[in-house]
Amino acid sequence: MSSTAAQRIDVNSLNLKEQVVSINRVTKVVKGGKNMSFSALIVVGDPAAKIVGYGTGKAKEVPAAIKKGIEAAKKNLRRISVLEHTIQHVVLGKFGAGLVLLKPAKAGTGVIAGGPVRAVIQAAGIPNVLTKSIGSHNPHNVVKATIDALEQLRDRQATADMRGVGLEKVS
C-alpha cells in the first residue's frame, strides 16, 4: 500500500466531481417483514489535481445514500502520480477476486475502459490509458482494484529514492 492515504488532503481547496458508479436496493429481513434501503457506490475526484477517492453510503432513499457516499469518498482521497497524458508503467491492481490491468497509451487514444474503471480513471484525470478488467465484475471490487493499481504508480524520483540510486540510473 501507498503512503499517500496517510496524508490528509484538504477537500475545500479542490474542485471535486462526483460520479455514481452503482446503486443497489438492499433488503434486511426482520421479524415484522422486509426493511428496504439503498446502497450507493460513489467515486469523487479532481482531474486537475490528480486526486481520486471512493465511498459507499446506505439510506432509506437514493439521494440520501448518494450524499452519504460522497461524504465517505471525501474522507478517502488519494493523490495519484501520472505523466501529462498517461501513466508511467503497466500496473496490475487487485482487490478480492477483481483484477484491473492499466497500460500506458499514446496521446489521442483516450480512456479505453469499462464502467467502474472508467469512472475512477476519469475522476483521477488520466486522459489516455488502456485497461482490462479481469475476474470479478462486482463494481465494488473493480473500483477498489483500480484504486489499488493507481496507488502502485511511482514517478521516476520516487523510484530512485526507493532504490537509493541517482535519477539518471532509473530507466
C-alpha positions in Angstrom: 0.0 0.0 0.0 1.0 3.6 -0.6 1.8 6.2 2.0 -0.5 8.7 0.0 -3.5 7.6 2.1 -1.8 8.6 5.3 -1.6 12.3 4.5 -4.7 14.4 4.8 -5.9 16.2 1.6 -7.8 19.5 2.1 -11.2 19.0 0.4 -12.2 22.7 0.4 -9.4 23.7 -2.0 -10.3 21.1 -4.6 -12.8 21.2 -7.5 -14.3 17.7 -6.8 -16.6 16.0 -9.3 -18.8 13.1 -8.2 -19.9 10.1 -10.2 -22.3 7.4 -9.2 -20.9 4.0 -10.1 -23.7 1.8 -8.8 -26.9 1.9 -6.8 -28.3 -1.3 -5.2 -31.6 -1.9 -3.5 -30.9 -4.0 -0.4 -33.3 -5.8 1.9 -33.0 -6.8 5.5 -35.5 -9.4 6.6 -36.7 -8.9 10.1 -39.5 -10.3 12.3 -42.0 -7.7 11.0 -41.2 -8.1 7.3 -38.6 -6.7 4.9 -36.8 -3.4 5.5 -35.7 -1.9 2.2 -32.9 0.5 1.7 -30.5 1.7 -1.0 -26.7 1.4 -1.2 -24.6 3.7 -3.4 -21.0 3.4 -4.6 -19.6 6.9 -5.4 -16.3 8.0 -7.0 -15.1 11.6 -6.5 -12.0 13.2 -7.9 -10.3 16.4 -9.0 -8.9 15.7 -12.5 -6.6 18.8 -12.4 -5.0 17.9 -9.1 -4.9 14.1 -9.9 -6.8 13.2 -6.7 -9.4 10.4 -6.5 -11.4 8.6 -3.8 -14.4 6.3 -3.4 -17.1 5.8 -0.8 -20.3 3.9 -0.1 -23.5 5.2 1.5 -26.6 3.5 2.6 -30.0 5.0 3.4 -33.8 4.6 3.0 -33.8 6.9 -0.1 -31.5 7.1 -3.1 -30.5 10.8 -2.7 -29.6 10.3 1.0 -27.5 7.3 0.1 -25.6 9.2 -2.6 -25.0 12.1 -0.2 -23.6 9.7 2.4 -21.4 8.1 -0.3 -20.0 11.5 -1.3 -19.1 12.4 2.3 -17.4 9.0 2.7 -15.5 9.4 -0.5 -14.2 12.9 0.5 -12.6 11.3 3.6 -10.9 8.7 1.4 -9.0 10.8 -1.1 -5.6 9.8 -2.6 -3.1 11.7 -4.8 -2.1 9.8 -8.0 1.3 10.0 -9.7 0.8 10.3 -13.5 2.6 11.9 -16.5 1.0 14.7 -18.6 -1.1 12.4 -20.8 -0.8 8.8 -19.4 0.5 6.6 -16.7 4.3 5.8 -16.3 4.2 2.0 -16.5 2.0 -1.1 -16.7 0.4 -1.9 -13.3 -2.0 -4.7 -12.0 -4.3 -3.8 -9.2 -6.1 -6.5 -7.1 -8.9 -6.5 -4.6 -10.8 -9.6 -3.7 -11.4 -11.6 -7.0 -11.2 -8.4 -9.0 -8.1 -7.7 -11.1 -7.6 -4.5 -13.1 -4.7 -4.1 -15.6 -3.7 -0.5 -16.5 -1.4 0.2 -19.5 0.1 3.5 -20.8 -1.3 4.8 -24.1 -0.2 7.3 -26.7 -1.7 10.8 -26.7 -5.0 10.8 -28.5 -6.0 7.2 -27.5 -8.5 8.3 -24.8 -9.7 6.2 -21.9 -10.4 2.6 -23.1 -12.2 1.2 -20.0 -15.4 -0.3 -18.8 -17.9 1.3 -16.4 -16.4 1.3 -12.9 -12.8 1.5 -14.1 -13.8 4.5 -16.5 -15.3 6.4 -13.5 -12.1 6.1 -11.5 -9.8 6.9 -14.4 -11.8 10.0 -15.4 -12.1 11.2 -11.8 -8.3 10.9 -11.5 -7.8 13.0 -14.6 -5.8 10.5 -16.7 -6.6 11.3 -20.4 -5.0 8.3 -22.2 -4.9 4.8 -20.8 -5.8 1.2 -21.8 -7.4 -1.0 -19.2 -8.6 -4.6 -18.8 -10.9 -5.8 -16.0 -10.2 -9.5 -15.2 -12.0 -11.7 -12.7 -14.8 -10.3 -10.7 -17.2 -7.8 -12.3 -18.6 -6.6 -9.0 -18.4 -2.8 -9.1 -17.1 -2.5 -5.5 -14.2 -4.9 -6.2 -13.4 -3.3 -9.6 -13.3 0.2 -8.1 -11.1 -0.9 -5.2 -8.8 -2.8 -7.6 -8.4 0.2 -9.8 -7.6 2.5 -6.8 -5.0 -0.2 -5.8 -3.4 -0.1 -9.2 -3.3 3.7 -9.2 -1.6 3.7 -5.8 1.1 1.5 -7.1 2.2 4.1 -9.7 5.5 5.8 -8.9 7.3 8.6 -10.6 11.0 8.4 -11.5 12.1 10.4 -8.5 10.2 8.2 -6.0 11.6 5.1 -7.7 15.2 6.5 -7.5 14.7 7.3 -3.8 13.3 3.9 -3.1 16.2 2.1 -4.8 18.8 4.5 -3.3 20.3 5.5 -6.7 20.6 8.6 -8.7 17.8 9.8 -11.1 20.0 9.1 -14.1 20.2 5.4 -13.3 16.4 4.9 -13.3 15.1 3.9 -16.7 
